[in-house]
Amino acid sequence: MNVVGEQAVVFVHPNGSRHPGRIALGEVFRASGGEYRCEVILEGLDEPRAISGDSTLQALLLAARFAAQRLHDFCAKGGRVVYPADADAGDDTDVALEAVFGPMFRSP
């Protein structure tokens, strides 16, 4: 799978456990049923999943929206998403998810 865009992160869970990972969207592809799919990768948080749409644009935007909503839910429950370089130094800097995802990051 080719990745369209990604960001390395560390997921900090409410209990303090830390999981290195990445946020990524895969290249949109046509599935055997005719629909288009875009893989959402929240490595270190969830299993990858393919989001379907009627067009390549819809699949891509729905995948970005899904990633934003999943990350919003994680943060709303006390989780944090931080940059890995800062996390290794013990100085956590949160990834500005609202700046990355824009209005998609707000609650539904």
LUMZARO-275895 format. One record per atom (N, C-alpha, C): atom name; x, y, z. Coordinates in nm, 4 decimals, always signed. Last residue first. Layout:
residues N
CA; X; Y; Z
...
//
This chain:
residues 108
N; -1.8704; +1.5635; +1.6369
CA; -1.9768; +1.5555; +1.5354
C; -2.1031; +1.6278; +1.5769
N; -1.6008; +1.7850; +1.7338
CA; -1.6973; +1.6788; +1.7644
C; -1.8126; +1.6821; +1.6646
N; -1.3361; +1.8575; +1.4947
CA; -1.4354; +1.8950; +1.5965
C; -1.5342; +1.7820; +1.6193
N; -1.1826; +1.7860; +1.2825
CA; -1.1413; +1.7391; +1.4148
C; -1.2415; +1.7737; +1.5239
N; -1.2703; +1.9098; +1.0545
CA; -1.3017; +1.7670; +1.0681
C; -1.2712; +1.7166; +1.2082
N; -1.1705; +2.1689; +1.0499
CA; -1.3020; +2.1470; +1.1101
C; -1.3398; +1.9995; +1.1248
N; -0.8317; +2.0518; +1.0602
CA; -0.9280; +2.1607; +1.0457
C; -1.0606; +2.1262; +1.1103
N; -0.6271; +1.8683; +1.0858
CA; -0.7534; +1.8225; +1.0284
C; -0.8561; +1.9327; +1.0077
N; -0.4100; +2.0244; +1.1853
CA; -0.3891; +1.9232; +1.0813
C; -0.5198; +1.8914; +1.0093
N; -0.5264; +2.1817; +1.3802
CA; -0.4578; +2.2479; +1.2692
C; -0.4359; +2.1506; +1.1534
N; -0.6188; +1.9847; +1.5487
CA; -0.7172; +2.0726; +1.4852
C; -0.6539; +2.1486; +1.3687
N; -0.3774; +1.8711; +1.6356
CA; -0.4666; +1.7944; +1.5482
C; -0.5724; +1.8810; +1.4814
N; -0.0852; +1.9393; +1.6969
CA; -0.2005; +2.0293; +1.6834
C; -0.2993; +1.9665; +1.5853
N; +0.0587; +1.7194; +1.9207
CA; +0.0354; +1.7455; +1.7791
C; -0.0903; +1.8317; +1.7720
N; +0.2132; +1.8370; +2.2191
CA; +0.0972; +1.7813; +2.1507
C; +0.0983; +1.8158; +2.0024
N; +0.5147; +1.7481; +2.3425
CA; +0.4482; +1.8552; +2.2695
C; +0.3346; +1.7919; +2.1913
N; +0.6789; +1.6406; +2.6319
CA; +0.5719; +1.6161; +2.5355
C; +0.5179; +1.7449; +2.4750
N; +0.9789; +1.5494; +2.7079
CA; +0.9093; +1.6781; +2.6999
C; +0.8027; +1.6671; +2.5916
N; +1.1343; +1.3287; +2.6938
CA; +1.0549; +1.3466; +2.8152
C; +0.9796; +1.4776; +2.8191
N; +1.2534; +1.2744; +2.4629
CA; +1.3289; +1.3611; +2.5534
C; +1.2548; +1.3836; +2.6844
N; +1.0570; +1.1313; +2.3348
CA; +1.1801; +1.0615; +2.3710
C; +1.2624; +1.1422; +2.4704
N; +0.8732; +1.3332; +2.2860
CA; +0.8365; +1.2270; +2.3801
C; +0.9609; +1.1517; +2.4259
N; +0.9969; +1.4826; +2.0894
CA; +0.9765; +1.5427; +2.2206
C; +0.9470; +1.4355; +2.3248
N; +0.9859; +1.2974; +1.8812
CA; +1.1154; +1.3514; +1.9243
C; +1.1041; +1.4106; +2.0636
N; +0.7041; +1.2436; +1.8438
CA; +0.7959; +1.1440; +1.8985
C; +0.9282; +1.2006; +1.9485
N; +0.4397; +1.4556; +1.9580
CA; +0.5478; +1.4325; +1.8626
C; +0.6503; +1.3370; +1.9225
N; +0.1282; +1.3092; +2.0776
CA; +0.2450; +1.3966; +2.0888
C; +0.3477; +1.3609; +1.9821
N; -0.1905; +1.2964; +2.1811
CA; -0.1113; +1.2613; +2.0640
C; +0.0043; +1.3604; +2.0612
N; -0.3625; +1.1593; +2.4639
CA; -0.2872; +1.2673; +2.3993
C; -0.2128; +1.2110; +2.2799
N; -0.6775; +1.0872; +2.6275
CA; -0.5546; +1.0521; +2.5571
C; -0.4873; +1.1756; +2.4996
N; -0.9253; +1.1544; +2.7353
CA; -0.8056; +1.1745; +2.8165
C; -0.6751; +1.1347; +2.7521
N; -1.1325; +1.1400; +2.5633
CA; -1.1324; +1.0428; +2.6734
C; -1.0038; +1.0492; +2.7557
N; -1.0663; +1.3181; +2.3683
CA; -1.1780; +1.3532; +2.4569
C; -1.1854; +1.2600; +2.5775
N; -0.8707; +1.1721; +2.2292
CA; -0.8312; +1.2877; +2.3106
C; -0.9405; +1.3273; +2.4097
N; -1.0353; +0.9791; +2.1047
CA; -0.9228; +0.9383; +2.1887
C; -0.8816; +1.0517; +2.2826
N; -1.2055; +1.1463; +1.9544
CA; -1.2604; +1.0603; +2.0588
C; -1.1511; +1.0174; +2.1569
N; -1.0178; +1.2544; +1.7766
CA; -1.0941; +1.3431; +1.8652
C; -1.1496; +1.2628; +1.9823
N; -0.9422; +1.0228; +1.6407
CA; -0.8434; +1.0921; +1.7234
C; -0.9112; +1.1883; +1.8204
N; -1.1842; +0.9693; +1.5107
CA; -1.1263; +0.8686; +1.6010
C; -1.0244; +0.9338; +1.6944
N; -1.2139; +1.2001; +1.3553
CA; -1.3125; +1.1689; +1.4591
C; -1.2592; +1.0660; +1.5585
N; -0.9888; +1.1798; +1.1837
CA; -1.0069; +1.2962; +1.2712
C; -1.1025; +1.2649; +1.3851
N; -1.0442; +0.9386; +1.0496
CA; -0.9228; +0.9524; +1.1310
C; -0.9381; +1.0668; +1.2304
N; -1.2845; +1.0127; +0.9182
CA; -1.2831; +0.9028; +1.0144
C; -1.1621; +0.9143; +1.1070
N; -1.1881; +1.2171; +0.7506
CA; -1.2889; +1.2478; +0.8528
C; -1.2927; +1.1384; +0.9600
N; -1.0206; +1.0696; +0.5859
CA; -0.9644; +1.1771; +0.6683
C; -1.0604; +1.2124; +0.7812
N; -1.2162; +0.9043; +0.4692
CA; -1.1066; +0.8450; +0.5465
C; -1.0431; +0.9498; +0.6381
N; -1.3709; +1.0907; +0.3334
CA; -1.4321; +1.0132; +0.4416
C; -1.3253; +0.9483; +0.5297
N; -1.1788; +1.1778; +0.1468
CA; -1.2313; +1.2710; +0.2469
C; -1.2992; +1.1989; +0.3629
N; -1.1341; +0.9382; -0.0017
CA; -1.0240; +1.0094; +0.0647
C; -1.0748; +1.1005; +0.1758
N; -1.3922; +0.8806; -0.0984
CA; -1.3218; +0.7836; -0.0140
C; -1.2092; +0.8514; +0.0639
N; -1.4429; +1.1116; -0.2546
CA; -1.5259; +1.0816; -0.1383
C; -1.4554; +0.9837; -0.0447
N; -1.2421; +1.0865; -0.4519
CA; -1.2443; +1.2021; -0.3622
C; -1.3258; +1.1727; -0.2368
N; -1.3138; +0.8504; -0.5809
CA; -1.1840; +0.8589; -0.5140
C; -1.1818; +0.9750; -0.4149
N; -1.6563; +0.7660; -0.4994
CA; -1.5537; +0.8224; -0.5870
C; -1.4221; +0.8260; -0.5102
N; -1.8026; +0.6428; -0.3051
CA; -1.8468; +0.6247; -0.4438
C; -1.7464; +0.6787; -0.5449
N; -1.6004; +0.4787; -0.0513
CA; -1.6758; +0.5900; -0.1071
C; -1.7137; +0.5607; -0.2507
N; -1.4784; +0.3280; +0.2546
CA; -1.5290; +0.3235; +0.1170
C; -1.6032; +0.4498; +0.0786
N; -1.1858; +0.2699; +0.4324
CA; -1.3093; +0.3473; +0.4279
C; -1.3519; +0.3569; +0.2818
N; -1.0173; +0.0139; +0.5966
CA; -1.0447; +0.0784; +0.4684
C; -1.1813; +0.1453; +0.4745
N; -0.7972; +0.0264; +0.8761
CA; -0.9284; -0.0050; +0.8192
C; -0.9470; +0.0749; +0.6911
N; -0.5531; -0.1024; +1.1068
CA; -0.5889; -0.0291; +0.9850
C; -0.7288; -0.0681; +0.9385
N; -0.6263; -0.0939; +1.4596
CA; -0.5933; -0.1712; +1.3403
C; -0.6275; -0.0865; +1.2174
N; -0.5059; +0.1777; +1.6679
CA; -0.6094; +0.0901; +1.6118
C; -0.5513; +0.0058; +1.4995
N; -0.2569; +0.2715; +1.7785
CA; -0.3857; +0.2997; +1.8418
C; -0.4921; +0.1991; +1.7984
N; -0.0425; +0.2015; +1.6333
CA; -0.0183; +0.2259; +1.7747
C; -0.1453; +0.2553; +1.8518
N; -0.1594; +0.3610; +1.3465
CA; -0.0665; +0.2622; +1.4011
C; -0.0304; +0.2978; +1.5452
N; -0.3909; +0.4190; +1.1925
CA; -0.3649; +0.4823; +1.3221
C; -0.2789; +0.3829; +1.4002
N; -0.4690; +0.4517; +0.8683
CA; -0.3729; +0.3854; +0.9554
C; -0.3522; +0.4720; +1.0790
N; -0.7105; +0.3880; +0.6357
CA; -0.6768; +0.4760; +0.7475
C; -0.5857; +0.3965; +0.8401
N; -0.7336; +0.3509; +0.2862
CA; -0.6974; +0.2925; +0.4147
C; -0.6573; +0.4008; +0.5143
N; -1.0046; +0.3858; +0.0807
CA; -0.8852; +0.4547; +0.1288
C; -0.8544; +0.3994; +0.2677
N; -1.1760; +0.2747; -0.2128
CA; -1.1396; +0.2620; -0.0714
C; -1.0103; +0.3367; -0.0425
N; -1.4646; +0.2694; -0.4228
CA; -1.3278; +0.3136; -0.3969
C; -1.3010; +0.3054; -0.2475
N; -1.6546; -0.0049; -0.5644
CA; -1.6398; +0.1158; -0.4823
C; -1.4911; +0.1494; -0.4672
N; -1.6372; -0.2457; -0.6983
CA; -1.6551; -0.1243; -0.7768
C; -1.6415; +0.0040; -0.6970
N; -1.5696; -0.4726; -0.5649
CA; -1.7122; -0.4433; -0.5774
C; -1.7414; -0.3158; -0.6550
N; -1.2934; -0.4620; -0.5493
CA; -1.3539; -0.5570; -0.6435
C; -1.5029; -0.5334; -0.6632
N; -1.1982; -0.1112; -0.5298
CA; -1.2206; -0.2450; -0.4738
C; -1.2915; -0.3329; -0.5757
N; -0.9509; +0.1123; -0.6209
CA; -1.0828; +0.0595; -0.6565
C; -1.0943; -0.0838; -0.6060
N; -0.7903; +0.3268; -0.3794
CA; -0.7900; +0.2207; -0.4802
C; -0.9327; +0.1745; -0.5062
N; -0.5915; +0.5914; -0.2552
CA; -0.7258; +0.5411; -0.2860
C; -0.7150; +0.4357; -0.3965
N; -0.3209; +0.5413; -0.0343
CA; -0.3654; +0.5794; -0.1679
C; -0.5021; +0.5162; -0.1948
N; -0.3825; +0.5996; +0.3186
CA; -0.3303; +0.5286; +0.2032
C; -0.3836; +0.5850; +0.0725
N; -0.2806; +0.8094; +0.5774
CA; -0.3868; +0.7762; +0.4825
C; -0.3219; +0.7107; +0.3618
N; -0.1753; +0.7919; +0.9204
CA; -0.1502; +0.7896; +0.7764
C; -0.2779; +0.7593; +0.6995
N; +0.0018; +0.8359; +1.2077
CA; -0.1286; +0.8649; +1.1487
C; -0.1031; +0.8707; +0.9990
N; +0.1879; +0.6082; +1.4094
CA; +0.1755; +0.7078; +1.3023
C; +0.0301; +0.7209; +1.2630
N; +0.3694; +0.5417; +1.7136
CA; +0.2872; +0.5059; +1.5994
C; +0.2903; +0.6115; +1.4916
N; +0.4375; +0.4297; +2.0438
CA; +0.4808; +0.4977; +1.9225
C; +0.3946; +0.4525; +1.8053
N; +0.2518; +0.4595; +2.3259
CA; +0.2668; +0.3709; +2.2111
C; +0.3132; +0.4523; +2.0909
N; +0.2397; +0.4574; +2.6775
CA; +0.2814; +0.5280; +2.5558
C; +0.3039; +0.4268; +2.4440
N; +0.0261; +0.4930; +2.9611
CA; +0.1021; +0.4085; +2.8685
C; +0.1245; +0.4833; +2.7375
N; -0.1414; +0.6557; +3.1100
CA; +0.0004; +0.6903; +3.1034
C; +0.0824; +0.6037; +3.0105
N; -0.4085; +0.6167; +3.0952
CA; -0.3403; +0.5480; +3.2055
C; -0.1895; +0.5735; +3.2065
N; -0.4758; +0.7501; +2.8574
CA; -0.5124; +0.8098; +2.9863
C; -0.4427; +0.7449; +3.1067
N; -0.1871; +0.7201; +2.6358
CA; -0.3190; +0.6790; +2.6844
C; -0.3479; +0.7400; +2.8212
N; -0.0376; +0.8728; +2.3835
CA; -0.0275; +0.8657; +2.5292
C; -0.1679; +0.8383; +2.5819
N; +0.1156; +0.7904; +2.0910
CA; -0.0151; +0.7947; +2.1552
C; +0.0055; +0.7749; +2.3048
N; +0.3339; +0.9724; +1.9004
CA; +0.3268; +0.8821; +2.0149
C; +0.1884; +0.9008; +2.0745
N; +0.3908; +0.9805; +1.5400
CA; +0.3372; +1.0315; +1.6664
C; +0.3650; +0.9311; +1.7782
N; +0.4440; +1.0808; +1.2060
CA; +0.4872; +0.9968; +1.3177
C; +0.4407; +1.0622; +1.4473
N; +0.2137; +1.1140; +0.9533
CA; +0.2789; +1.1875; +1.0616
C; +0.3163; +1.0869; +1.1700
N; +0.1474; +1.1117; +0.5965
CA; +0.1613; +1.0505; +0.7282
C; +0.2318; +1.1434; +0.8256
N; -0.0122; +1.0458; +0.2813
CA; +0.0408; +1.1386; +0.3806
C; +0.0476; +1.0717; +0.5159
N; -0.0335; +0.8244; +0.1137
CA; -0.0485; +0.9587; +0.0573
C; +0.0106; +1.0629; +0.1512
N; +0.1336; +0.5197; +0.0723
CA; +0.0810; +0.6176; +0.1667
C; +0.0789; +0.7545; +0.1000
N; +0.0549; +0.2161; -0.0881
CA; +0.1236; +0.3447; -0.0923
C; +0.0547; +0.4414; +0.0024
N; +0.0838; -0.1181; +0.0000
CA; +0.0000; +0.0000; +0.0000
C; +0.0883; +0.1245; +0.0000
//
